[in-house]
Amino acid sequence: MISPSSIDPTTITLGKFDLARKTALFVKDSKNAIAHDSFKIDNKSVTIKFQAVTSSDQILVSKYGVSLPITIEDEKDLEGIVAFSEFIPSYLEKHDLPDWETTGIVKEDDKIFLKLKFDSNKHPLFKSNIPVSMKKPGDTTIHNDQKVEVTATLKFYFNFEDEKAGALLNLTHLNFEIDEDDVIDAPPVKRVKKE
């Protein structure tokens, strides 16, 4: 796990990702429209940890899914994350795909919308020191400008059908700063074994 500010952009790769092979698989069967994997540095997946602040007092639910808007505190961490987004257009250019649409991690006003993933039972697929609910996102006890430490793996995707590619964060941990006045009522999670 590394800080985004310590990343040398010249060491970023897509590892053993083979664009020509993935394109051929898509041409053969349109079910192979999306390919994704982790960015690599020294042939290892890149997991980063950085400090941020929330840009909302609630979890957002939209047609794009469930997300938490944040702003990164350290400018050098922001630059480190942007380097991964900038890698994709240059990669496409080198592979004669300059017309593809690209998406980056950082949006307007240096904001990041962390995608919050949940399983089929609506349990979070990431760890958090406060309860995060997909069923009742308004019940999540966060406030605007709350400090949060984020741990995530940097990933990329190629959508051959829509001719889009981009970088994204695969969230693994959220560690919110909690004031003594904050009261957190975490309902017990009951997991039922499937028989």
C-alpha positions as CSV (number, residue, x, y, z in Angstrom):
1,M,0.0,0.0,0.0
2,I,1.4,3.4,-1.0
3,S,0.6,7.0,-0.9
4,P,-0.5,8.4,-4.3
5,S,2.0,11.3,-3.9
6,S,4.9,8.7,-3.9
7,I,4.0,7.3,-7.3
8,D,6.3,7.9,-10.3
9,P,3.9,8.2,-13.3
10,T,6.6,6.6,-15.6
11,T,6.3,3.3,-13.7
12,I,2.5,2.9,-14.3
13,T,1.6,0.0,-16.6
14,L,-1.4,-2.2,-17.5
15,G,0.7,-5.3,-16.6
16,K,0.0,-8.2,-18.9
17,F,-3.2,-6.7,-20.3
18,D,-3.3,-7.6,-24.1
19,L,-5.5,-5.1,-25.9
20,A,-5.3,-6.9,-29.3
21,R,-6.4,-10.2,-27.6
22,K,-9.3,-8.5,-25.8
23,T,-10.4,-6.8,-29.0
24,A,-10.4,-10.2,-30.8
25,L,-12.4,-11.8,-28.0
26,F,-15.0,-9.0,-28.3
27,V,-15.2,-9.4,-32.1
28,K,-15.7,-13.1,-31.7
29,D,-18.4,-12.7,-29.0
30,S,-20.0,-9.4,-27.9
31,K,-20.5,-10.8,-24.4
32,N,-16.8,-9.9,-24.0
33,A,-17.5,-6.1,-24.4
34,I,-15.9,-5.1,-21.1
35,A,-12.3,-5.9,-20.0
36,H,-10.9,-4.6,-16.7
37,D,-7.9,-5.3,-14.5
38,S,-5.7,-3.5,-12.0
39,F,-3.0,-1.0,-12.9
40,K,0.5,-2.3,-12.1
41,I,3.7,-0.9,-10.8
42,D,6.6,-3.4,-10.8
43,N,4.1,-6.1,-11.9
44,K,2.1,-5.6,-8.7
45,S,-1.5,-4.2,-8.3
46,V,-1.5,-0.7,-7.0
47,T,-3.3,-0.1,-3.7
48,I,-3.3,3.4,-2.3
49,K,-4.2,5.1,0.9
50,F,-4.9,8.8,1.2
51,Q,-6.7,11.4,3.3
52,A,-9.8,13.2,2.0
53,V,-12.9,15.1,3.2
54,T,-16.5,14.3,2.4
55,S,-18.2,16.7,0.0
56,S,-21.7,15.8,1.1
57,D,-23.6,15.0,4.3
58,Q,-25.0,11.8,2.8
59,I,-24.4,8.9,0.6
60,L,-25.6,9.6,-3.0
61,V,-27.8,7.3,-5.0
62,S,-28.2,7.9,-8.7
63,K,-28.6,6.0,-12.0
64,Y,-24.8,5.4,-11.8
65,G,-25.1,3.6,-8.4
66,V,-24.3,4.5,-4.8
67,S,-21.4,6.8,-4.2
68,L,-19.7,9.1,-1.6
69,P,-18.3,12.4,-3.0
70,I,-14.9,13.3,-1.5
71,T,-12.2,15.9,-2.1
72,I,-8.5,14.9,-1.6
73,E,-6.7,17.1,0.9
74,D,-3.1,16.8,-0.4
75,E,-2.4,18.3,-3.8
76,K,0.4,15.7,-4.5
77,D,-2.0,12.8,-3.7
78,L,-4.4,14.3,-6.2
79,E,-1.7,14.6,-8.8
80,G,-0.7,10.9,-8.2
81,I,-4.3,9.7,-8.8
82,V,-4.8,12.0,-11.9
83,A,-1.7,10.3,-13.4
84,F,-3.6,7.0,-13.7
85,S,-6.5,8.8,-15.5
86,E,-4.0,10.4,-17.8
87,F,-2.3,7.1,-18.6
88,I,-5.4,5.8,-20.4
89,P,-5.7,8.5,-23.2
90,S,-1.9,8.1,-24.0
91,Y,-2.3,4.3,-24.1
92,L,-5.2,4.6,-26.5
93,E,-3.2,7.0,-28.7
94,K,-0.3,4.6,-28.8
95,H,-2.7,1.8,-30.0
96,D,-4.4,4.0,-32.7
97,L,-7.6,4.5,-30.8
98,P,-7.6,8.3,-30.3
99,D,-11.4,8.6,-30.8
100,W,-12.3,6.5,-27.8
101,E,-14.0,8.4,-25.0
102,T,-12.1,8.3,-21.7
103,T,-13.3,8.8,-18.1
104,G,-11.1,9.8,-15.2
105,I,-11.3,9.3,-11.5
106,V,-11.3,13.0,-10.6
107,K,-14.3,15.0,-11.7
108,E,-15.1,18.7,-11.7
109,D,-13.8,20.8,-8.7
110,D,-11.2,18.1,-8.0
111,K,-14.1,15.9,-6.6
112,I,-14.0,12.1,-6.6
113,F,-17.2,10.1,-6.4
114,L,-16.2,6.9,-4.6
115,K,-18.4,4.1,-5.9
116,L,-19.7,2.1,-3.0
117,K,-20.3,-1.6,-3.9
118,F,-22.7,-3.9,-2.2
119,D,-23.4,-7.6,-2.6
120,S,-26.8,-9.1,-3.6
121,N,-28.0,-8.9,0.1
122,K,-27.0,-5.2,0.1
123,H,-24.1,-5.6,2.5
124,P,-21.0,-3.4,1.7
125,L,-18.1,-5.0,-0.2
126,F,-15.7,-2.7,1.6
127,K,-14.9,-2.1,5.3
128,S,-15.9,1.1,7.1
129,N,-15.7,2.2,10.7
130,I,-19.3,3.6,10.5
131,P,-22.3,1.7,9.1
132,V,-22.9,2.4,5.5
133,S,-26.3,1.4,4.2
134,M,-27.5,0.9,0.7
135,K,-31.1,0.3,1.9
136,K,-31.2,3.6,3.9
137,P,-28.3,5.8,2.6
138,G,-29.7,8.8,4.5
139,D,-29.1,6.9,7.8
140,T,-25.4,6.9,7.3
141,T,-23.9,9.2,9.9
142,I,-21.5,11.4,7.9
143,H,-21.4,15.1,7.6
144,N,-19.9,17.5,5.1
145,D,-16.2,18.2,5.4
146,Q,-15.7,15.1,7.6
147,K,-12.2,13.7,7.3
148,V,-11.9,10.2,5.9
149,E,-9.0,7.9,5.2
150,V,-9.5,6.0,1.9
151,T,-7.9,2.7,0.8
152,A,-8.5,1.6,-2.7
153,T,-7.0,-0.4,-5.6
154,L,-6.5,1.5,-8.9
155,K,-8.2,-0.2,-11.8
156,F,-8.8,0.4,-15.5
157,Y,-11.5,-0.7,-17.9
158,F,-12.1,-0.9,-21.7
159,N,-15.6,-1.0,-23.0
160,F,-15.3,-2.2,-26.6
161,E,-18.9,-1.8,-27.5
162,D,-19.2,1.8,-26.5
163,E,-15.5,2.6,-27.3
164,K,-14.9,4.0,-23.8
165,A,-12.0,3.4,-21.4
166,G,-10.9,4.8,-18.1
167,A,-9.5,4.6,-14.6
168,L,-11.4,3.9,-11.4
169,L,-10.9,3.3,-7.7
170,N,-12.0,0.0,-6.3
171,L,-12.7,0.9,-2.7
172,T,-11.6,-1.5,0.1
173,H,-11.6,0.6,3.3
174,L,-13.2,3.9,4.6
175,N,-12.0,5.1,8.0
176,F,-14.0,8.2,9.1
177,E,-12.8,10.7,11.7
178,I,-15.5,10.6,14.4
179,D,-16.2,13.4,16.8
180,E,-17.0,12.5,20.4
181,D,-20.4,14.1,19.9
182,D,-21.1,11.7,17.0
183,V,-23.3,8.8,18.1
184,I,-23.2,5.8,15.9
185,D,-26.0,3.2,16.2
186,A,-24.8,0.2,14.2
187,P,-27.5,-2.3,13.8
188,P,-26.2,-5.9,14.1
189,V,-25.6,-7.6,10.8
190,K,-27.3,-11.0,10.7
191,R,-25.9,-13.3,8.1
192,V,-27.9,-16.3,7.1
193,K,-26.1,-19.4,5.9
194,K,-27.3,-20.8,2.7
195,E,-28.2,-24.5,2.8
